[in-house]
Amino acid sequence: MNMSANESTQTPNGNLRVMILATVAFALCFAGWTLFAPLAIYFQAEFNLSSTSVGLLLATPVLLGSLAKIPMGIVTDRFGGRLVFTIMLLFGFISLFFTGFARSYSMLLIGGFFFGLIGSSFSIGIPHVSEWYPKKMQGFALGVYGVGNAGTALSAFGAPFIAESLGWNKAFIIYAFPLLFMAFVYWFFTSNAPKPEGVKVSTLSDKLKLYKSSRLAWIFCLFYFMFFGFFVCFSIWLPSYLCDFYNISPIKAGGFTSIFVFLSSFTRILGGFLGDRFNGRKIMVLLTVIVLVIAIFLNLNVSLTVSLAVFYIMGTCLGIGNGVVYKLVAEYFPKDTGAVGGLVGAAGGLGGFFLPIILGTIKDYTDNYSLGYIFVSLVCLLCLSFMEEKTLLNAHQKVTTAMQ
C-alpha cells in the first residue's frame, strides 16, 4: 500500500511531444499498411485478378499486423516505445520500398505480408503514450493517439493520384520515405517515461494465465472484432466496391473513402468521452443496431449519394464503438489494460483480415453484394447476443474471482 504513494509522486503529468509524434508515426504506419486498398483496381487490371484474389491481397498485410500486436506490446513493455517504434518505422521503410519493385501477384503478396508488420504499431504507441500520463488523462491521450487511424485516408486519397501520374509501383516507394524520416525524428525527439520504483512487471506467464481465465476479455475481443474489423474491412474494401458498383474513378473512390476513414478515426475520441459519462454497454447496443440496420438498408441498391451517406453514418458508429470498447477494457481490467488491450487489438485486426476475404468470396460466387451485407448483419446479431448486461456481469465476476 505504501507503494501507491511513491508511484503517484513519480507518475509523469504528460508529454505532449511524445503524444503528437507517436500519433504521426502511427498515422504514417497506417498509411503504408493500407496501401493495397486504393491500388487494388490497378492490380486487378494488370494481373487479371478475381474478387477473391483481390480480397486475399487486401487482407494479407492485416494478417501479420493483427497477429503481431500481442508480441509487439510485450516487446515494448520490455525495451520501451522509443526503440521499438524506431525499429518498426525502419522496417516499414525497407519493406514498402522493395514492394515497389514487385512485378507479379505473388511478389505483391510477399511484400504485403512483410510490410503488414507496421500494422501492429498501434500496440507500440499505446504503452508508450499511456506511460507518460496519469490514469485520469490516459483516456484523452489514447483517444488522440487513436486518431492515427486516419492514416488510412492518406493512402486512400493520395495513392490513386500517384498511380495515375507515375504508376502504382511508385506509390509504395513514395510512401516509404516518410517512414524513414519519422524513424530518425522518433529516435532523437522522444523518450521513455521514467519507471516508478518497486513496481512489479507482469511476466509472459501472468499474461497467458489472464487470457486463459478471463471470459470477459474474449467477449471484448468479439466486440472489437466487429467494430474495428468493420472499420478496417470497409476502409480497404470500399474503394473497389465504389468503382465496381457505381462505376466511378479510383480517384473519386479514394476521396470518398478518405471521408469514411476520417469519420471513423476522429470519433474514437467521442467514443471515449461518451464511455466516460454513460453506460458503455448501452452505447454499444445502440451502435450495433444502427450498423445492422444500415447493412440491411444497403441491400436496396440505393444511389451513390445515399450509399455514401449511410456508409458515413456507419463509419461514425464504428469509430465511437472503437473508443467505447477500449474504455471498457480499461474499466474492467485496470491492472491489465495493456495485456487485454493487445489481445483485443489483435482480434480487431483479425476481423479486418477475414472480413474482406469473406466479402470478396461472396461477391465471386453470387456476383452481387447483397449476401455480403447479410453476413455483416449476422456478425452484428452475434455481438448483440453477448451484450446483455447479465452476460457481462457474470463474466466480470469470474474475472474478479480468478484475480483474488
C-alpha positions in Angstrom: 0.0 0.0 0.0 2.9 2.3 0.7 3.9 1.8 -2.9 0.9 3.7 -4.3 2.0 7.0 -2.7 5.5 6.5 -4.1 4.1 5.8 -7.5 1.8 8.8 -7.5 4.8 11.1 -6.9 6.7 9.6 -9.8 3.9 9.4 -12.3 4.5 11.9 -15.2 1.9 14.5 -15.8 2.0 14.2 -19.6 4.3 14.6 -22.6 2.7 16.4 -25.5 5.6 15.8 -27.8 5.6 12.1 -27.4 1.8 12.0 -27.8 2.0 14.0 -31.1 5.0 12.2 -32.6 3.5 8.8 -31.7 0.2 9.8 -33.4 2.1 11.0 -36.5 4.2 7.8 -36.6 1.1 5.7 -36.2 -0.7 7.6 -39.0 2.3 7.1 -41.3 2.4 3.4 -40.5 -1.3 3.0 -41.1 -1.0 4.8 -44.5 1.6 2.3 -45.6 -0.2 -0.6 -44.1 -3.4 0.1 -46.2 -1.7 1.0 -49.5 -3.1 -2.1 -51.2 -6.7 -0.9 -50.9 -6.7 2.2 -53.2 -4.3 0.5 -55.6 -6.3 -2.8 -55.9 -8.1 -1.6 -59.0 -4.8 -1.3 -60.8 -3.6 -4.7 -59.6 -6.8 -6.3 -60.8 -6.5 -4.8 -64.2 -2.8 -5.6 -64.7 -2.8 -9.2 -63.3 -6.4 -10.1 -64.2 -7.4 -10.9 -60.6 -10.7 -12.3 -59.3 -12.5 -10.7 -56.4 -11.3 -13.5 -54.1 -7.7 -12.8 -55.1 -8.1 -9.1 -54.5 -9.7 -9.9 -51.1 -6.7 -12.1 -50.2 -4.3 -9.4 -51.3 -6.1 -6.7 -49.3 -6.2 -8.9 -46.2 -2.6 -10.2 -46.2 -1.0 -7.1 -44.6 -3.8 -7.1 -42.0 -2.9 -10.7 -41.0 0.7 -10.0 -39.8 -0.3 -6.7 -38.4 -3.0 -8.3 -36.3 -1.0 -11.3 -35.1 2.0 -9.2 -34.2 0.1 -6.8 -31.9 0.4 -9.1 -28.8 4.2 -9.7 -29.1 4.8 -6.1 -30.1 3.1 -4.9 -26.9 5.2 -7.3 -24.8 8.4 -6.2 -26.5 7.5 -2.6 -26.0 7.0 -3.2 -22.2 10.5 -4.8 -22.2 12.5 -2.4 -24.3 10.5 0.8 -24.4 8.4 2.5 -27.1 11.2 4.8 -28.3 13.4 1.9 -29.5 10.7 -0.4 -30.7 8.8 2.3 -32.7 12.0 3.5 -34.3 12.8 -0.1 -35.5 9.3 -0.5 -36.7 9.4 2.6 -38.8 12.8 1.5 -40.3 11.4 -1.9 -41.1 8.3 -0.3 -42.7 10.5 1.8 -45.0 12.5 -1.2 -46.2 9.5 -3.5 -46.8 7.5 -0.8 -48.6 10.4 0.3 -50.7 11.1 -3.2 -52.0 7.3 -3.8 -52.6 7.5 -1.0 -55.1 9.6 -3.3 -57.3 7.1 -6.2 -57.3 6.1 -7.3 -60.8 3.7 -10.2 -60.1 0.8 -11.1 -57.9 2.9 -13.5 -55.7 5.5 -10.8 -55.1 2.8 -8.4 -54.0 1.6 -11.0 -51.6 5.1 -11.4 -50.1 5.6 -7.7 -49.9 2.2 -7.2 -48.2 3.0 -9.9 -45.7 6.2 -8.1 -44.6 5.0 -4.5 -44.6 2.0 -5.8 -42.8 4.1 -5.7 -39.6 3.7 -1.9 -39.4 0.0 -2.5 -38.8 1.0 -3.7 -35.2 2.3 -0.2 -34.5 -0.9 0.6 -32.5 0.2 -1.7 -29.7 3.6 0.0 -29.5 2.2 3.5 -29.1 -0.5 2.6 -26.6 2.0 1.8 -23.7 4.5 4.5 -24.9 1.9 7.2 -24.7 0.0 6.0 -21.7 3.1 5.7 -19.5 3.5 9.4 -19.8 0.0 10.3 -18.5 -1.8 9.7 -15.2 -4.9 7.5 -15.2 -7.3 10.4 -15.3 -5.7 11.7 -18.5 -5.0 8.4 -20.3 -8.4 8.2 -22.0 -7.9 11.5 -23.7 -4.2 10.8 -24.6 -5.0 7.4 -26.1 -8.0 8.9 -27.9 -5.8 11.4 -29.6 -3.3 8.6 -30.4 -6.1 6.6 -31.9 -6.7 9.3 -34.5 -3.6 7.9 -36.2 -6.1 5.5 -37.8 -6.8 8.4 -40.2 -3.5 7.5 -41.8 -5.7 5.1 -43.9 -7.1 8.2 -45.5 -3.6 9.4 -46.6 -3.3 6.3 -48.7 -6.9 6.3 -49.9 -6.7 9.8 -51.1 -3.0 10.1 -52.3 -2.2 6.7 -53.8 -4.5 6.9 -56.8 -3.0 10.3 -57.8 0.5 8.8 -57.7 -0.7 5.7 -59.6 -2.3 7.7 -62.3 0.7 10.0 -62.9 3.7 7.8 -62.0 2.4 4.2 -61.9 1.2 2.1 -58.9 4.7 0.8 -58.0 5.9 4.4 -57.4 3.3 4.8 -54.7 5.0 2.3 -52.4 8.4 4.0 -52.9 7.0 7.4 -52.2 5.1 6.3 -49.1 8.2 4.6 -47.8 10.4 7.6 -47.3 8.2 9.4 -44.7 8.7 6.3 -42.5 12.5 6.6 -42.9 12.3 10.3 -41.9 10.0 9.6 -39.0 12.3 6.9 -37.7 15.1 9.5 -37.1 12.6 12.0 -35.7 11.2 9.4 -33.3 14.6 8.3 -32.0 16.0 11.8 -31.4 12.9 13.6 -30.2 11.1 11.1 -28.0 11.9 9.3 -24.8 10.5 6.7 -22.5 8.8 7.7 -19.3 10.7 7.1 -16.0 9.5 3.8 -14.4 8.1 4.0 -10.8 10.3 2.2 -8.3 9.2 -1.0 -6.9 6.6 -1.8 -9.5 6.4 -5.5 -10.5 6.3 -6.1 -14.2 3.9 -8.8 -15.3 5.6 -11.8 -16.8 4.5 -13.6 -20.0 3.2 -16.4 -17.8 1.0 -13.9 -16.0 -0.5 -12.6 -19.2 -1.2 -16.1 -20.5 -3.0 -17.0 -17.3 -5.2 -13.9 -17.7 -6.0 -14.9 -21.3 -6.9 -18.4 -20.2 -9.1 -17.4 -17.2 -10.9 -14.3 -18.5 -14.1 -14.9 -20.5 -14.8 -11.2 -20.4 -11.5 -10.5 -22.3 -12.7 -12.7 -25.1 -16.1 -11.1 -25.2 -14.4 -7.7 -25.7 -12.4 -9.4 -28.4 -15.6 -10.2 -30.2 -16.9 -6.6 -29.9 -13.6 -5.2 -31.3 -13.6 -7.9 -34.0 -16.8 -6.3 -35.2 -16.2 -2.5 -34.6 -12.5 -2.3 -35.6 -12.8 -5.2 -38.0 -15.6 -3.5 -40.0 -13.6 -0.2 -39.9 -10.5 -1.9 -41.5 -12.7 -4.0 -43.8 -14.6 -1.2 -45.3 -11.6 1.1 -45.4 -9.8 -1.3 -47.7 -12.8 -2.7 -49.4 -14.8 0.5 -50.1 -12.6 1.8 -53.0 -13.0 -1.3 -55.0 -16.7 -1.6 -54.2 -17.5 2.0 -55.3 -15.5 1.6 -58.5 -17.2 -1.6 -59.4 -20.8 -1.0 -58.2 -21.1 2.7 -59.1 -18.6 2.9 -61.9 -16.6 5.8 -60.6 -12.9 6.6 -61.0 -10.3 5.3 -58.4 -9.5 8.9 -57.5 -13.1 9.7 -56.6 -13.5 6.4 -54.8 -10.3 7.1 -52.8 -11.6 10.6 -51.9 -15.0 9.2 -50.7 -13.3 6.5 -48.7 -11.0 9.0 -47.0 -14.0 10.7 -45.5 -15.2 7.4 -44.1 -11.8 6.9 -42.6 -11.6 10.4 -41.1 -15.0 10.0 -39.5 -14.2 6.6 -38.0 -10.8 7.8 -36.7 -11.7 11.1 -35.1 -14.9 9.8 -33.5 -12.8 7.4 -31.4 -12.2 10.4 -29.1 -16.0 10.9 -28.9 -16.4 7.3 -28.1 -14.0 7.5 -25.1 -15.8 10.7 -24.0 -19.2 9.1 -24.1 -17.9 6.0 -22.4 -16.7 8.1 -19.5 -20.1 9.6 -18.9 -22.7 7.0 -20.0 -23.2 3.2 -19.8 -20.8 1.7 -22.3 -22.8 -1.4 -22.8 -25.9 0.5 -23.8 -23.9 2.7 -26.2 -22.5 -0.4 -27.9 -26.0 -1.9 -28.2 -27.3 1.2 -29.9 -24.3 1.5 -32.3 -24.6 -2.2 -33.3 -28.3 -1.9 -34.0 -27.6 1.1 -36.3 -24.9 -0.8 -38.2 -27.2 -3.7 -38.5 -30.0 -1.5 -40.0 -27.5 0.1 -42.4 -26.3 -3.3 -43.6 -29.9 -4.3 -44.3 -30.7 -1.0 -46.0 -27.7 -1.3 -48.4 -29.4 -4.3 -49.9 -31.9 -2.0 -51.5 -29.3 -0.9 -54.2 -29.6 2.8 -53.3 -27.9 5.7 -55.2 -24.3 6.7 -54.7 -25.3 9.7 -52.7 -27.5 7.7 -50.3 -25.0 4.9 -50.1 -22.2 7.3 -49.1 -24.4 9.0 -46.5 -25.2 5.7 -44.8 -21.6 4.5 -45.0 -20.5 7.7 -43.3 -23.1 7.1 -40.6 -21.7 3.6 -40.2 -18.1 4.9 -40.0 -19.1 7.3 -37.3 -20.7 4.4 -35.3 -17.7 2.2 -35.8 -15.3 5.0 -34.6 -17.4 5.6 -31.5 -17.6 1.9 -30.8 -13.8 1.5 -31.0 -13.4 4.2 -28.4 -16.1 2.7 -26.1 -14.5 -0.8 -26.3 -11.1 0.4 -25.1 -12.8 2.5 -22.4 -14.5 -0.7 -21.1 -11.2 -2.6 -21.3 -9.6 0.0 -19.1 -12.6 0.0 -16.8 -12.9 -3.8 -16.3 -9.1 -4.5 -16.4 -7.5 -1.5 -14.7 -4.3 -3.5 -13.8 -4.1 -5.4 -17.1 -5.2 -2.8 -19.7 -2.0 -3.4 -21.8 -2.3 -7.2 -21.8 -6.0 -7.3 -22.6 -5.8 -4.3 -24.9 -3.2 -6.1 -27.0 -5.4 -9.2 -27.2 -8.4 -7.2 -28.1 -6.5 -5.2 -30.7 -5.3 -8.4 -32.3 -8.9 -9.6 -32.5 -9.9 -6.4 -34.2 -7.1 -6.8 -36.8 -8.2 -10.4 -37.5 -11.7 -9.0 -38.2 -10.1 -6.8 -40.8 -8.3 -9.7 -42.2 -11.1 -12.2 -42.6 -14.0 -9.9 -43.5 -12.5 -8.6 -46.8 -11.8 -12.2 -47.9 -15.3 -13.3 -46.9 -17.0 -10.4 -48.7 -14.8 -10.9 -51.8 -15.6 -14.6 -51.9 -19.3 -14.0 -51.6 -19.1 -11.5 -54.4 -17.3 -14.0 -56.6 -19.9 -16.8 -56.0 -23.0 -14.7 -56.1 -22.0 -11.8 -58.5 -23.7 -9.3 -56.1 -23.1 -7.7 -52.8 -26.4 -8.5 -51.1 -25.3 -11.6 -49.3 -22.2 -9.8 -48.1 -24.3 -7.3 -46.3 -26.4 -10.1 -44.9 -23.2 -11.6 -43.5 -22.4 -8.2 -41.9 -25.9 -8.3 -40.3 -25.2 -11.7 -38.9 -22.0 -10.6 -37.2 -23.9 -7.7 -35.6 -26.6 -10.1 -34.3 -23.9 -12.3 -32.8 -22.3 -9.4 -30.9 -25.7 -8.2 -29.7 -26.3 -11.7 -28.2 -23.2 -11.1 -25.9 -24.1 -7.5 -25.0 -26.7 -8.4 -22.4 -25.9 -6.9 -19.0 -26.2 -10.2 -17.3 -23.6 -11.8 -19.6 -21.0 -9.1 -19.0 -21.6 -9.1 -15.2 -21.2 -12.8 -14.9 -18.0 -12.7 -17.0 -16.7 -9.9 -14.9 -17.4 -11.7 -11.6 -15.4 -14.7 -12.9 -12.5 -12.4 -13.7 -12.7 -10.8 -10.2 -12.8 -14.2 -8.5 -9.9 -15.5 -10.5 -7.7 -12.5 -9.7 -8.4 -12.7 -6.0 
